[in-house]
Amino acid sequence: MALEGKHQFGSIGETRVTFVGKKIDENRKDFLKKLLEVNGFEVVIQEEKRKSEEDPQLYTVGVTDMTFNPTVFIFQRRLKTIDGKHIVTRDYWEQVSEETKPQYFKI
């Protein structure tokens, strides 16, 4: 899921969650799980159903904190990187770059 202002929530199993990523690959799932756990969130993961065995396995990731909105937390600079030393930027969140300088736009 790309960053957007809309707060998406629902359930994974019996647990109410705020969705962080839907239909994402294993690499993205692992990244989000580590990042969110470092920041103190309880992460819930669900495997998506595959149409056939040849299709890649996709996942839905959510957190149990119903107030969590990735867009708000990133732009309010409330998330730390996996190493805990830097602030998460939009590019870091989207795994485009590991750059953590606070500039959001290149001039």
Contacts in CASP RR format, 6 or more apart in sequence:
PFRMAT RR
TARGET T0000
AUTHOR 0000-0000-0000
METHOD contacts of the structure
MODEL  1
MALEGKHQFGSIGETRVTFVGKKIDENRKDFLKKLLEVNGFEVVIQEEKR
KSEEDPQLYTVGVTDMTFNPTVFIFQRRLKTIDGKHIVTRDYWEQVSEET
KPQYFKI
1 8 0 8 1.000
1 19 0 8 1.000
1 20 0 8 1.000
1 21 0 8 1.000
1 22 0 8 1.000
1 24 0 8 1.000
1 70 0 8 1.000
2 94 0 8 1.000
3 70 0 8 1.000
3 71 0 8 1.000
3 74 0 8 1.000
3 90 0 8 1.000
3 93 0 8 1.000
3 94 0 8 1.000
4 71 0 8 1.000
5 69 0 8 1.000
5 71 0 8 1.000
5 72 0 8 1.000
7 18 0 8 1.000
7 69 0 8 1.000
8 18 0 8 1.000
8 19 0 8 1.000
9 16 0 8 1.000
9 17 0 8 1.000
9 18 0 8 1.000
9 19 0 8 1.000
9 66 0 8 1.000
10 16 0 8 1.000
10 17 0 8 1.000
10 18 0 8 1.000
10 19 0 8 1.000
11 17 0 8 1.000
12 44 0 8 1.000
12 45 0 8 1.000
12 46 0 8 1.000
12 60 0 8 1.000
12 62 0 8 1.000
13 46 0 8 1.000
15 44 0 8 1.000
15 64 0 8 1.000
16 64 0 8 1.000
16 66 0 8 1.000
17 44 0 8 1.000
17 62 0 8 1.000
17 63 0 8 1.000
17 64 0 8 1.000
17 66 0 8 1.000
18 62 0 8 1.000
18 63 0 8 1.000
18 65 0 8 1.000
18 66 0 8 1.000
18 67 0 8 1.000
18 68 0 8 1.000
18 69 0 8 1.000
19 60 0 8 1.000
19 61 0 8 1.000
19 62 0 8 1.000
20 32 0 8 1.000
20 36 0 8 1.000
20 43 0 8 1.000
20 61 0 8 1.000
20 62 0 8 1.000
20 63 0 8 1.000
20 68 0 8 1.000
20 70 0 8 1.000
21 28 0 8 1.000
21 32 0 8 1.000
21 59 0 8 1.000
21 60 0 8 1.000
21 61 0 8 1.000
21 62 0 8 1.000
22 60 0 8 1.000
22 61 0 8 1.000
23 48 0 8 1.000
23 58 0 8 1.000
23 59 0 8 1.000
23 60 0 8 1.000
24 32 0 8 1.000
24 58 0 8 1.000
24 59 0 8 1.000
24 60 0 8 1.000
24 61 0 8 1.000
25 56 0 8 1.000
25 57 0 8 1.000
25 58 0 8 1.000
25 59 0 8 1.000
26 57 0 8 1.000
26 59 0 8 1.000
28 95 0 8 1.000
29 45 0 8 1.000
29 59 0 8 1.000
29 61 0 8 1.000
31 95 0 8 1.000
32 43 0 8 1.000
32 61 0 8 1.000
33 43 0 8 1.000
33 45 0 8 1.000
33 61 0 8 1.000
34 82 0 8 1.000
35 79 0 8 1.000
35 81 0 8 1.000
35 82 0 8 1.000
35 88 0 8 1.000
35 93 0 8 1.000
36 43 0 8 1.000
36 61 0 8 1.000
36 63 0 8 1.000
37 43 0 8 1.000
38 80 0 8 1.000
38 81 0 8 1.000
38 82 0 8 1.000
38 84 0 8 1.000
39 79 0 8 1.000
39 80 0 8 1.000
41 63 0 8 1.000
41 64 0 8 1.000
41 65 0 8 1.000
41 68 0 8 1.000
42 63 0 8 1.000
42 64 0 8 1.000
42 65 0 8 1.000
43 61 0 8 1.000
43 62 0 8 1.000
43 63 0 8 1.000
44 61 0 8 1.000
44 62 0 8 1.000
44 63 0 8 1.000
44 64 0 8 1.000
45 59 0 8 1.000
45 60 0 8 1.000
45 61 0 8 1.000
45 62 0 8 1.000
46 59 0 8 1.000
46 60 0 8 1.000
47 57 0 8 1.000
47 58 0 8 1.000
47 59 0 8 1.000
48 57 0 8 1.000
48 58 0 8 1.000
48 59 0 8 1.000
48 60 0 8 1.000
50 56 0 8 1.000
50 57 0 8 1.000
50 58 0 8 1.000
70 93 0 8 1.000
72 78 0 8 1.000
73 79 0 8 1.000
74 88 0 8 1.000
74 89 0 8 1.000
74 90 0 8 1.000
74 93 0 8 1.000
75 90 0 8 1.000
75 104 0 8 1.000
77 87 0 8 1.000
77 88 0 8 1.000
77 102 0 8 1.000
79 87 0 8 1.000
79 88 0 8 1.000
79 93 0 8 1.000
80 86 0 8 1.000
80 87 0 8 1.000
80 88 0 8 1.000
81 87 0 8 1.000
81 88 0 8 1.000
81 92 0 8 1.000
81 100 0 8 1.000
86 92 0 8 1.000
86 100 0 8 1.000
87 100 0 8 1.000
87 102 0 8 1.000
88 100 0 8 1.000
89 97 0 8 1.000
89 99 0 8 1.000
89 100 0 8 1.000
89 101 0 8 1.000
89 102 0 8 1.000
89 104 0 8 1.000
90 104 0 8 1.000
91 97 0 8 1.000
91 99 0 8 1.000
92 98 0 8 1.000
92 99 0 8 1.000
92 100 0 8 1.000
END
